[in-house]
Amino acid sequence: MHGMAIIVPMVHQQSSQARLSPSGDTEDIVALLAPRLAHFAGVARTEHVTRAAQEMNVPQSTLSRALVRLEEDLGVDLFVRRGRTLALTVAGRTFLGSVERALAEVERAADEVRADADPATGKVAFGFLHTMGAETVPGLLHAFRADHPRVRFSLVQNYGEAMLERLRAGELDLCLTSPVPDAPDLVARRLDEQKLRLVVPADHSLAARRRIRLAEAADEAFVTLEPGYGLRRITDALCKEAGFRPRVAFEGEEAETLRGLVAAGLGVALLPPPAVPRPGVVELTVTAPRAAREIGVAWLAGRTDTPPVAAFKKFLLSRRGHLLPS
């Protein structure tokens, strides 16, 4: 504990009725004791109330009252008084070990969150769709770190709804998702649009085509993402607009897996373009209806950004219309 910078809260007077016996509710007693732990550790370190008060910049009377109340709340003596000095009892030494570990953990956590908020070296928790992980996101991070070389990232790949839930839970700062969400507790901005293609096996009767109307695939078996995925909702909506309901043969969780299923002759799929062309499939431009998905960035409404999050958000918004590789 030597050298530890401890922020010491002021202890306010409290009625005896509010003090808890050792059998009191655990959550209540933790809330009651927490402000006094630093006081106790400071006095235990010096074994002198006056010196501890000077070191901690706390009035001696406040410190003395805090110690008395702490012992009353615990129901045990922590110190033996010897004039102006104090010595820890057996119970006091036992308690001190746990208190010092607790204070050290609080200090470590405080250092960690301060480091995460540092403008130069802080951290951004960033979520994005699986389909953007191979090319788009690496390119974005490379460009951003040209001006912010020491900012760190915690990266999460998931489908859209799962990422929005993690935003709401405070586990993500920002996420790239599709469709662009419209919810009162979120802020979302459209960044770009990604064309979707009808992917067919290389030996399929449609493989010689370059363009196709989606209605021409009405009799085909489709491989799609599972319900709840944004791309699945878009596929269903486009097929409905084309006048049919897709006959789903296989459902998966990742676009490149679907491409593999198409290559194996198990169906056709509406997918965004791949980062690297895959053998065994042909990708057809859909002329009608207009087949595309919007990509946007979302964050939790009302949340105050740390400097690194604010910088990365500004960077993403500056890429409107140029988010995706050409």
NUTI-277761 format. One record per atom (N, C-alpha, C): x, y, z; residue in three letters. Coordinates in pm, whole numbers, plus 50000, padded with zeros to 5 digits. Example, Ala and Ser with C-alpha at 12.3 -4.5 7.8 and 13.67 -1.06 7.14 Angstrom:
513194943150780ALA
512304955050780ALA
513204967050780ALA
512854977550708SER
513674989450714SER
512905000350787SER
end
This chain:
500804987950000MET
500005000050000MET
500845012650000MET
502195011650022HIS
503035023450024HIS
503025029749888HIS
502885043149886GLY
502915050249761GLY
501565050549691GLY
500545044149746MET
499235043749682MET
498525056949703MET
497995062749595ALA
497225075049604ALA
495785071549634ALA
495325074149754ILE
493995070049797ILE
493105082449805ILE
491965081849736ILE
490985092449747ILE
490095089149866ILE
490085097949964VAL
489385095050089VAL
488095102850094VAL
486945096250092PRO
485675103250103PRO
485445108250245PRO
484715119350258MET
484395124450390MET
483335115550454MET
483465113650582VAL
482515105250656VAL
481505114350724VAL
480235112550695HIS
479195120650754HIS
478635113850878HIS
478125122150968GLN
477565116451090GLN
476365107751055GLN
476185097551134GLN
475155087551105GLN
474505083451235GLN
473195081851230SER
472495078051352SER
472825063851390SER
472735061051520SER
473065047651568SER
472085037451512SER
470835041951477GLN
469875032551423GLN
470305027251288GLN
471105035251213ALA
471505031051078ALA
472675021451081ALA
473375020551196ARG
474525011451203ARG
474044997051205ARG
474874988551148LEU
474474974651133LEU
475204965551230LEU
474514955651275SER
475144945351355SER
475874935851263SER
476754927351316PRO
477454917751231PRO
476514908851153PRO
475264907651197SER
474324899051125SER
473534906751021SER
473884919650995GLY
473154927850900GLY
473294922850758GLY
472454928450671ASP
472484924750530ASP
473834927950468ASP
474374918650390THR
475734920050336THR
475864932250247THR
474924934450156GLU
475034945850065GLU
475004958950142GLU
474144959850245ASP
474064972050323ASP
475364974750398ASP
475944964450456ILE
477154966550535ILE
478334969950445ILE
478374964650324VAL
479434968350231VAL
479324983150197VAL
478104987750167ALA
477905001850134ALA
478285010750251ALA
478045005950373LEU
478345013750492LEU
479845014250521LEU
480525003150499LEU
481925002450537LEU
482865008150432LEU
482485007750306ALA
483415011050198ALA
484125024450217ALA
483425035350251PRO
484135048150265PRO
485165048450378PRO
485105038850471ARG
485985039250587ARG
487225030350572ARG
487285022650466LEU
488395013250452LEU
489725020450432LEU
489725031050352ALA
490955038450331ALA
491415045150460ALA
490465050150537HIS
490825055950668HIS
491495045450756HIS
490875033750763PHE
491435023050845PHE
492835019150798PHE
493025017550667ALA
494325013350615ALA
495395023850644ALA
495025036650633GLY
496005047250660GLY
496455047350805GLY
495515045650896VAL
495885045351038VAL
496675032751071VAL
496255021451015ALA
496975008951040ALA
498405009850991ALA
498625017150883ARG
499975018150827ARG
500885026450918ARG
500335037050975THR
501155046051057THR
501085042751206THR
499985035851247GLU
499705033051388GLU
499675045951470GLU
499205056851403HIS
499155069751471HIS
498115078251401HIS
497065082251474VAL
495955089551412VAL
496415103051358VAL
497215110351435THR
497635123751393THR
498455122951265THR
499445113851260ARG
500275112651139ARG
499445108151020ARG
498525098651044ALA
497685093950934ALA
496805105250881ALA
496255113450972ALA
495415124650930ALA
496215134550845ALA
497465137050885GLN
498305146150807GLN
498625140350669GLN
498975127550665GLU
499325121250537GLU
498135120750443GLU
496955118550498MET
495765116850416MET
494985129750397MET
495465140450459ASN
494835153650447ASN
493365153050490ASN
493155146550605VAL
491815144950662VAL
491845150450804VAL
490815157550848PRO
490795162050987PRO
490925150251083PRO
491715152251190GLN
491945141351284GLN
490645136751347GLN
489745146251374SER
488465142451437SER
487645133551343SER
487695136451214THR
486975128051116THR
487535114051116THR
488855113051119LEU
489515099951117LEU
489185092051243LEU
489235098651356SER
488945091751482SER
487505086451483SER
486565094851439ARG
485175090551437ARG
484985078751341ARG
485665079251228ALA
485535068451130ALA
485995055151188ALA
487095055451264LEU
487605043051323LEU
486635037451426LEU
486095046351511VAL
485155041951614VAL
483925035651549VAL
483405042251447ARG
482205036951380ARG
482495023951307ARG
483675022751249LEU
484035010451181LEU
484044998851279LEU
484645000851395GLU
484674990151496GLU
483264986851544GLU
482424997151562GLU
481054994651604GLU
480284986751498GLU
480484990251372ASP
479754983351265ASP
480194968751253ASP
481484966251273LEU
481994952651264LEU
481714944751392LEU
481604951751501GLY
481384945051629GLY
482654939151687GLY
483834943851644VAL
485114938951696VAL
486054950751714VAL
487044948951802ASP
488084958951820ASP
489184956551717ASP
489514967051642LEU
490584966051542LEU
491904971251595LEU
491864979951695PHE
493074986151748PHE
493074985051901PHE
494274984751955VAL
494494986652098VAL
495095000552114VAL
494445009552193ARG
494935023252211ARG
496015023652317ARG
497125030052281ARG
498245032052375ARG
498655046652368ARG
497895054952439GLY
498145069252432GLY
497775074552295GLY
498765080852229ARG
498505086352096ARG
498755076251985ARG
499275064852021THR
499555054651920THR
498525043451931THR
498465035651823LEU
497545024451818LEU
498295012351767LEU
497845000651811ALA
498404988151760ALA
497254979351714ALA
497454972451604LEU
496414963751551LEU
496184951751641LEU
494924948351659THR
494594935751726THR
494744924451624THR
494564912151672VAL
494594900651579VAL
493504902451473VAL
492324906551517ALA
491234908851421ALA
491584920151325ALA
492244930451376GLY
492654941751291GLY
493624937551184GLY
494594928851219ARG
495574924251119ARG
494884915651013ARG
493954907351054THR
493204899350958THR
492434908350863THR
491774918450919PHE
490964927550838PHE
491844935850746PHE
493024939950792LEU
493904948450713LEU
494354941450585LEU
494644928650595GLY
495094921450475GLY
494044922050365GLY
492804919550401SER
491724919950302SER
491474934050253SER
491544943750342VAL
491304957650303VAL
492364962350204VAL
493614959150231GLU
494684963450140GLU
494534957050002GLU
494124944350000ARG
493894937949869ARG
492724944549797ARG
491674947749873ALA
490504954149811ALA
490864967949756ALA
491594975849834LEU
491974989249787LEU
492914988449668LEU
493814978649670ALA
494714977049556ALA
493934973449430ALA
492904965149445GLU
492084961349329GLU
491314973449276GLU
490794981749367VAL
490094993849325VAL
491055003149250VAL
492265004549303GLU
493245013049236GLU
493615007449100GLU
493764994149091ARG
494084988048962ARG
492964990548861ARG
491714988948907ALA
490584991348818ALA
490515005848774ALA
490795015148867ALA
490785029348833ALA
491875032448731ALA
493065026648750ASP
494155028648654ASP
493775023248517ASP
493075011948516GLU
492705005648389GLU
491705014148312GLU
490685019148381VAL
489685027148309VAL
490265040548268VAL
491165046248349ARG
491835058648307ARG
492675056148184ARG
493375044748180ALA
494195041448064ALA
493335039547939ALA
492175033247956ASP
491295031147841ASP
490765044247785ASP
490685054547869ALA
490165067447824ALA
491255076847775ALA
492515072747785ASP
493615081347744ASP
493495084647595ASP
493585097347556PRO
493415100947414PRO
494405094147321PRO
495615091847367ALA
496645086247279ALA
496695071047283ALA
496455065247400THR
496665050847415THR
495425043447464THR
494265050147460GLY
493045044147512GLY
492525032947424GLY
491365027547463LYS
490815015747398LYS
489415018347345LYS
489105012447231VAL
487785013147170VAL
487244998847158VAL
486054996447212ALA
485394983447196ALA
484494984547073ALA
484864977346967PHE
484264979246835PHE
483704966146783PHE
482434966246748GLY
481784954346694GLY
481494956046546GLY
481444944846474PHE
481184945446330PHE
480674931946281PHE
480044932246166LEU
479494920146106LEU
480614910946058LEU
480354897846059HIS
481344888246011HIS
481784891345869HIS
480844895845786THR
481164898145645THR
482084910045625THR
482334917745731MET
483214929345719MET
484574927045782MET
484784914845831GLY
486004912145905GLY
487224909245820GLY
487024904245699ALA
488184900145620ALA
488904911845555ALA
488154922145516GLU
488764932845438GLU
488414946745489GLU
487124949245511THR
486684962845544THR
487264967745675THR
487074960245783VAL
487534964845914VAL
489054965945922VAL
489814956045875PRO
491274957845876PRO
491714970445803PRO
491064973445690GLY
491414985645617GLY
491094998245695GLY
489934998245763LEU
489555009745845LEU
490535011945960LEU
490885001146028LEU
491785002446142LEU
493175007146096LEU
493625002245984HIS
494925006345931HIS
494925021445901HIS
493845026145839ALA
493775040345806ALA
493655048945932ALA
492865044546029PHE
492695052346152PHE
493995053346230PHE
494725042346237ARG
495935042246319ARG
497105049746254ARG
496925054146132ALA
497955062746073ALA
498085075646153ALA
496965080646207ASP
496995092746290ASP
496865089846439ASP
496495077546474HIS
496325073746615HIS
497025060246637HIS
498335060046626PRO
499055047246622PRO
498995038946749PRO
498665045146863ARG
498735037746989ARG
497365034447047ARG
496295038846981VAL
494965035247029VAL
494755020247013VAL
494195014047117ARG
493974999547118ARG
492514996447087ARG
492274984447035PHE
490914980347000PHE
490594966847061PHE
489374965847113SER
488784952847148SER
487744950047041SER
487974939746960LEU
487154937046842LEU
486194925546867LEU
484954927446825VAL
483904917246842VAL
483204915346708VAL
483184903046658GLN
482434899746537GLN
481154892446577GLN
480034897046523ASN
478754890646556ASN
477704895146457ASN
476514889546467TYR
475434894346383TYR
474804906646447TYR
474014913946366GLY
473584927246406GLY
472864928146539GLY
471824920046560GLU
471044921046683GLU
471894918146807GLU
472794908546795ALA
473654905346910ALA
474554917046944ALA
475054924046842MET
475914935646870MET
475124947046932MET
473904949146888LEU
473094959746947LEU
472814956947094LEU
472604944347129GLU
472414940847269GLU
473684943547350GLU
474834941147290ARG
476094943747360ARG
476334958847373ARG
475864966547276LEU
475904981147291LEU
475084985247412LEU
473874979847420ARG
472974983547530ARG
473524979047665ARG
474274968247665ALA
474864963147790ALA
476144970447827ALA
476594979647744GLY
477814987047772GLY
479084979647738GLY
478964968547664GLU
480144960647629GLU
480824965547501GLU
480134973447421LEU
480694979047299LEU
480524994247300LEU
481475001047239ASP
481355015447221ASP
480655018847089ASP
481005011646984LEU
480485014046850LEU
480335000746779LEU
479435000446680CYS
479384988446596CYS
478954991946455CYS
479504984546360LEU
479074985146220LEU
478054974146199LEU
476884977746149THR
475824967946138THR
474934970746020THR
474094961045988SER
473114962145882SER
471954952945915SER
470714957445895PRO
470284970845853PRO
470654981345959PRO
470594994145919VAL
470885004846013VAL
469745005446115VAL
470025004046244PRO
468945002946344PRO
468185016046362PRO
466925014746397ASP
466075026146430ASP
465435023146564ASP
466075027846671ALA
465595025146807ALA
465835037546892ALA
464925040746985PRO
465045053147062PRO
466265053747152PRO
466785042047192ASP
467935042147283ASP
469265041747210ASP
469225041647077LEU
470455041046998LEU
470535052946903LEU
471765056546868VAL
472005066246762VAL
472685058646649VAL
472215060446527ALA
472775053146413ALA
472925062546294ALA
473975060546218ARG
474225068346098ARG
474555059145982ARG
473905061345869ARG
474195053745748ARG
475565057945696ARG
476395048145662LEU
477745050945613LEU
477935047145467LEU
477335036145425ASP
477585031645288ASP
476525021345250ASP
476615016945127GLU
475705006845075GLU
476524995845008GLU
476094983545028GLN
476814972044973GLN
475864964044885GLN
476234962344759LYS
475394954644666LYS
475454939844701LYS
474324933144684LEU
474224918844706LEU
474164911844571LEU
474714899844567ARG
474734892144444ARG
474054878744465ARG
473524873344357LEU
472994859744363LEU
474144850344333LEU
474504842044430VAL
475624832744417VAL
475074819044380VAL
475584813444268VAL
475104800444220VAL
476304791244201VAL
476094777944203PRO
477204768744176PRO
477784770844036PRO
479064768144020ALA
479734770343891ALA
479144762043779ALA
478544750543811ASP
477964741943708ASP
476444743743696ASP
475924754443754HIS
474474756843752HIS
474054761943614HIS
472814759643577SER
472314764243447SER
472344779443434SER
472324786643549LEU
472374801243545LEU
473794806843545LEU
474774798143561ALA
476144802743580ALA
476714809943457ALA
476144807643341ALA
476634814343221ALA
476144828743213ALA
475214832343297ARG
474664845943296ARG
475574855343375ARG
475454868143346ARG
476144878343426ARG
475144886143510ARG
473934887343459ARG
472884894743528ARG
471634886143536ARG
470814888943636ILE
469614880943654ILE
468584888943732ILE
467334886943698ARG
466244891843782ARG
465994881443891ARG
465814885944013LEU
465704876644125LEU
464524867144104LEU
463464871544036ALA
462294863044014ALA
462664850343937ALA
463764850943861GLU
464174839243784GLU
464714828043874GLU
464994831244000ALA
465484821244094ALA
464394816244188ALA
463134819144153ALA
462034815744244ALA
461944800944273ALA
462344792444177ASP
462224777944196ASP
463474771544257ASP
464484779644287GLU
465734774444340GLU
465634772144491GLU
466434762744540ALA
466634761244685ALA
467624771844731ALA
467344778344843PHE
468214788944894PHE
468954784045018PHE
470194788545032VAL
470914787245160VAL
471014801345217VAL
470664802845342THR
470564816145402THR
471144816145543THR
471294828145595LEU
471614829445737LEU
470364826345819LEU
470574823745946GLU
469454820246034GLU
468534832146058GLU
467264829546093PRO
466364840646127PRO
466964849146240PRO
466764862146231GLY
467344871346329GLY
468554878546276GLY
469224872846175TYR
470344879546112TYR
469804890046015TYR
470494901546009GLY
470044912245921GLY
469994907945776GLY
471014900545729LEU
471044896245590LEU
469904886645559LEU
469464878845656ARG
468324869945635ARG
467054878245614ARG
466874888545693ARG
465694897045677ARG
465694903845540ARG
466874908145497ILE
466984914645366ILE
466684904645255ILE
467214892445266THR
466934882045166THR
465444879345156THR
464804877445269ASP
463364874645269ASP
462584886245206ASP
462994898545239ALA
462274910245186ALA
462464911645035ALA
463674909144986LEU
463924910244842LEU
463174899444765LEU
463154887244818CYS
462404876644752CYS
460914879844749CYS
460404885244856LYS
458994889044860LYS
458704899644756LYS
459634909444744GLU
459454920044644GLU
459494914244502GLU
460274903444486ALA
460374896944355ALA
459184887644328ALA
458324885944427GLY
457104878344403GLY
457124864044450GLY
458064860244537PHE
458074846344584PHE
458644845644725PHE
458414834444788ARG
458984831644919ARG
460084821344900ARG
461294824144948PRO
462414815044921PRO
462214801444988PRO
462544791044914ARG
462514777444968ARG
463884774845031ARG
463944775345163VAL
465224774845235VAL
465624760245259VAL
466784756745206ALA
467294743045223ALA
468264742045341ALA
469074752445362PHE
470054752445470PHE
470134766345530PHE
470334767045662GLU
470544779645734GLU
471874779045806GLU
472614789945803GLY
473924790345868GLY
474114803245944GLY
475334805245994GLU
475644816946076GLU
476724825746016GLU
477234822145899GLU
478364829645845GLU
478334828945692GLU
478574840445627ALA
478384841545483ALA
479304832345404ALA
480564831045446GLU
481474822645369GLU
481114807845379GLU
480504803945490THR
480004790245499THR
478884788045396THR
478024798145380LEU
476974797145279LEU
477574795845139LEU
478644803245113ARG
479284801844982ARG
479784787544960ARG
480304781545065GLY
480754767745055GLY
479604758445024GLY
478444760845085LEU
477274752745057LEU
476814754344912LEU
476884766844863VAL
476534769144722VAL
477504761644631VAL
478814762644661ALA
479824755744579ALA
479584740744577ALA
479014735344684ALA
478734720944692ALA
477434717244622ALA
476774727244560GLY
475564724444485GLY
474324723144570GLY
474324728844691LEU
473204727044783LEU
472174738244776LEU
472404748044689GLY
471444758844675GLY
472094771244621GLY
471324782244619VAL
471834795344578VAL
471684804644697VAL
472344816344690ALA
472304825344805ALA
472454839744760ALA
471834848944835LEU
472064863244817LEU
473104867544919LEU
474264872044870LEU
475374875144960LEU
476114887744914LEU
476764894545009PRO
477654905544969PRO
478894899844900PRO
479624908144825PRO
480794902844754PRO
481854897744851PRO
482584887244813PRO
483614881744902PRO
484884890044899PRO
485684888945003ALA
486974895845004ALA
487894889944898ALA
487824876844881VAL
488634869744781VAL
487704860644703VAL
487764860844569PRO
486894852144489PRO
487034837544530PRO
485894830844538ARG
485894816744581ARG
485654807844460ARG
486474797644441PRO
486224788344331PRO
484954780244355PRO
484354775844246GLY
483174767344257GLY
481864774744255GLY
481904788244253VAL
480664796044250VAL
480784807044146VAL
479634811744102VAL
479554823344012VAL
478624833544078VAL
479014846144074GLU
478264856744141GLU
477594865444036GLU
476274865944040LEU
475494872843938LEU
474954886143992LEU
475024896443909THR
474424909243944THR
472904908243937THR
472224912544041VAL
470764912244046VAL
470244925643993VAL
469494925143884THR
469004937443821THR
467674942043879THR
466864932843931ALA
465584936543989ALA
465154925444087ALA
464654929544205PRO
464644943244256PRO
466074947844291PRO
466204960244328ARG
467514965544364ARG
468004958244488ARG
469104950844473ALA
469584942344582ALA
470804948744648ALA
470604954244766ALA
471694960844838ALA
471334961244986ALA
472324963145067ARG
472084965145210ARG
472834977445256ARG
472224984945346GLU
472864996745403GLU
473754992445519GLU
474914998545528ILE
475824996445640ILE
475875009245722ILE
475725008045851GLY
475755019845937GLY
476545017546063GLY
476815028446133VAL
477475027746263VAL
476465031646369VAL
476475024646481ALA
475515027246589ALA
476245028346721ALA
475645036246811TRP
476155037346948TRP
475005040447042TRP
475255039047170LEU
474215040847271LEU
473935055647291LEU
472655059447284ALA
472265073447302ALA
472575078047444ALA
473085090247455GLY
473335096247585GLY
474625092247651GLY
475385083347590ARG
476635078947650ARG
477755088747616ARG
478545092247715THR
479665101347692THR
480865093547639THR
481385097847526ASP
482515090847465ASP
483835094547533ASP
484705084647548THR
486085087547584THR
486765093747462THR
487895100547479PRO
488565106547363PRO
488885096747251PRO
489395084547279PRO
489655075547165PRO
488385071147093PRO
487295069047167VAL
486025065347102VAL
485515076847017VAL
485605089047070ALA
485155100646992ALA
485975102246865ALA
487275099846873ALA
488125101146755ALA
487785090646650ALA
487545078346695PHE
487225067746598PHE
485835069746539PHE
484895074446619LYS
483555077446567LYS
483645088246460LYS
484385098746487LYS
484555109546388LYS
485185104046261LYS
486155095146275PHE
486805089146159PHE
485805080946077PHE
484985072646143LEU
484015064646070LEU
483015073445995LEU
482535083846061LEU
481575092745996LEU
482195100045876LEU
483495102345883SER
484175108745770SER
484275099645649SER
484015086645668ARG
484125076945559ARG
482785074345491ARG
481785082645517ARG
480495080745454ARG
480645080245301ARG
480095069845244GLY
480175068045100GLY
481465061745054GLY
482405060145145HIS
483705054245108HIS
484135043845212HIS
483165038145280LEU
483495028545386LEU
483995015445330LEU
483365010645224LEU
483654997445171LEU
484724997945064LEU
485504987245051PRO
486514986844945PRO
485844988144808PRO
486494995144720SER
485934996944586SER
486144984544502SER
end
